[in-house]
Amino acid sequence: MAKLDRMLNVADLAAAARRRLPRGIWDYVERGVEDEVSLASTRGGWQRYRLLPRILRDVSKVATGTTLLGRAMPLPFAVAPTGGAGLVWHEGDLHLARAAAARGIPFTISSASTMDVERIASAGGPLWFQLYLWEDRTLSHQALARARAAGCDLLFVTCDMPVPPNREYNTRNGFGVPFRIGVRNVADVLTHPRWAVNTLGRYVVTGGVPRQANLPPSLSGKVTRVAPIGAAFRQDNLEWEELARLRDHWPGPMLLKGVLRPDDAERALALGIEGVVVSNHGGRALDPALPAIEALPAVAAAVGGRMAVLVDGGVVRGHQVVTALALGAEAVLVGRAPLYGLGAAGGAGVGRALDLLASETARTMAQVGAASVAEVTADLVIT
Ligand SMILES: Cc1cc2nc3c(=O)[nH]c(=O)nc-3n(C[C@H](O)[C@H](O)[C@H](O)COP(=O)(O)O)c2cc1C
């Protein structure tokens, strides 16, 4: 187990996770698509911004709390949906959810998760639910009903993956679907005994390969197998009209995830959708998609104040949270940062990642002279 007090930042947690995880799993978490231009600029793009602090302000008490769509949040960030967390740590979704709940930080359950939504929800809230639509749309509607009943109160519909992304490393690493046992992946697992015993081993002992958990039991296949007819995600035929009709199945607020263009945000606003997540999926969907932080100002200028605007991609430091707020986001999502903590040390590692981000956010706010989230204003950042 990683010595958490020696993990001084999220990068330390990432290095520990990398050592523990088989390469196939690490690459799945860490990498992007095709030539990874989008991934590199999603991370490196933050270098474009500089903070311009205000001096001589009373920052003896910094309030990091904020409100998103009427929901109070102790910090201006939440945990992004990451399907496959269960591959990083045994029952990884539950550990992510518990660590977030213990801090009052919202956790977004992925519809691609390998654990039943009800089980994850047992961690407590606040809980949000992310939806990919299954080919058989009634399955999606049933998943929404389950998520709602389990206590999720905000829906993300992810729209940046009309077709499956091109992740060549999964094939090269032997981690494709359907999964085929080969020299490469067996060697990969055997040379990472901590993962082999504590993650894979525990699944083997407790019931086998993780399954697509948000489907009815008759359709919920192993994640290593091609899904049965109707039970695969299918969004190449998803259009605005159908999105609007999802309202019939979700009475609460809905956010569109994967927006990079102001005109799409305006269209969502016109449909009465409550918010957008400006995102390029952490550089994991389209190469070379624009980094979300670069897309944010135009989207915020178009719809900010009239709908919620969130952003994600490449956030591993609190100063990035503050920068995103200054550029017009109401809140930020973190995807890989908590996964690094999970891969390094399970739930305790997730907690460490979230605490590091929280303390860095508060410290940066103090340093720029902002005693509250409302005081994080556009003039604090320059390009
Ligand atoms: C391993 C992994 C799995 C992901 N799974 C999902 C998912 O199931 N649904 C979704 O909308 N986004 C998914 N994402 C994207 C995240 O929600 C988020 O947009 C992205 O990770 C943000 O970038 P960051 O990881 O640099 O913070 C996933 C990201 C990662 C790293």
PDBQT file of the ligand as one rigid body, heavy atoms in Angstrom, charges set to zero:
ROOT
HETATM    1  C1  LIG A 401     -11.046   5.562 -17.234  1.00  0.00    +0.000 C 
HETATM    2  C2  LIG A 401     -12.075   6.570 -17.640  1.00  0.00    +0.000 A 
HETATM    3  C3  LIG A 401     -13.385   6.164 -17.870  1.00  0.00    +0.000 A 
HETATM    4  C4  LIG A 401     -14.352   7.105 -18.260  1.00  0.00    +0.000 A 
HETATM    5  N1  LIG A 401     -15.652   6.692 -18.397  1.00  0.00    +0.000 NA
HETATM    6  C5  LIG A 401     -16.603   7.616 -18.684  1.00  0.00    +0.000 A 
HETATM    7  C6  LIG A 401     -17.975   7.239 -18.724  1.00  0.00    +0.000 A 
HETATM    8  O1  LIG A 401     -18.325   6.092 -18.485  1.00  0.00    +0.000 OA
HETATM    9  N2  LIG A 401     -18.878   8.207 -19.047  1.00  0.00    +0.000 N 
HETATM   10  C7  LIG A 401     -18.510   9.502 -19.312  1.00  0.00    +0.000 A 
HETATM   11  O2  LIG A 401     -19.366  10.342 -19.592  1.00  0.00    +0.000 OA
HETATM   12  N3  LIG A 401     -17.222   9.881 -19.252  1.00  0.00    +0.000 NA
HETATM   13  C8  LIG A 401     -16.269   8.977 -18.931  1.00  0.00    +0.000 A 
HETATM   14  N4  LIG A 401     -14.971   9.373 -18.838  1.00  0.00    +0.000 N 
HETATM   15  C9  LIG A 401     -14.628  10.798 -19.012  1.00  0.00    +0.000 C 
HETATM   16  C10 LIG A 401     -14.720  11.542 -17.684  1.00  0.00    +0.000 C 
HETATM   17  O3  LIG A 401     -16.037  11.620 -17.204  1.00  0.00    +0.000 OA
HETATM   18  C11 LIG A 401     -14.187  12.976 -17.814  1.00  0.00    +0.000 C 
HETATM   19  O4  LIG A 401     -14.863  13.639 -18.851  1.00  0.00    +0.000 OA
HETATM   20  C12 LIG A 401     -12.697  13.030 -18.072  1.00  0.00    +0.000 C 
HETATM   21  O5  LIG A 401     -12.040  11.959 -17.437  1.00  0.00    +0.000 OA
HETATM   22  C13 LIG A 401     -12.135  14.352 -17.564  1.00  0.00    +0.000 C 
HETATM   23  O6  LIG A 401     -10.759  14.448 -17.730  1.00  0.00    +0.000 OA
HETATM   24  P1  LIG A 401      -9.687  14.089 -16.568  1.00  0.00    +0.000 P 
HETATM   25  O7  LIG A 401      -9.692  12.585 -16.467  1.00  0.00    +0.000 OA
HETATM   26  O8  LIG A 401      -8.417  14.579 -17.126  1.00  0.00    +0.000 OA
HETATM   27  O9  LIG A 401     -10.132  14.745 -15.304  1.00  0.00    +0.000 OA
HETATM   28  C14 LIG A 401     -13.990   8.451 -18.453  1.00  0.00    +0.000 A 
HETATM   29  C15 LIG A 401     -12.669   8.853 -18.206  1.00  0.00    +0.000 A 
HETATM   30  C16 LIG A 401     -11.722   7.939 -17.800  1.00  0.00    +0.000 A 
HETATM   31  C17 LIG A 401     -10.322   8.420 -17.522  1.00  0.00    +0.000 C 
ENDROOT
TORSDOF 0
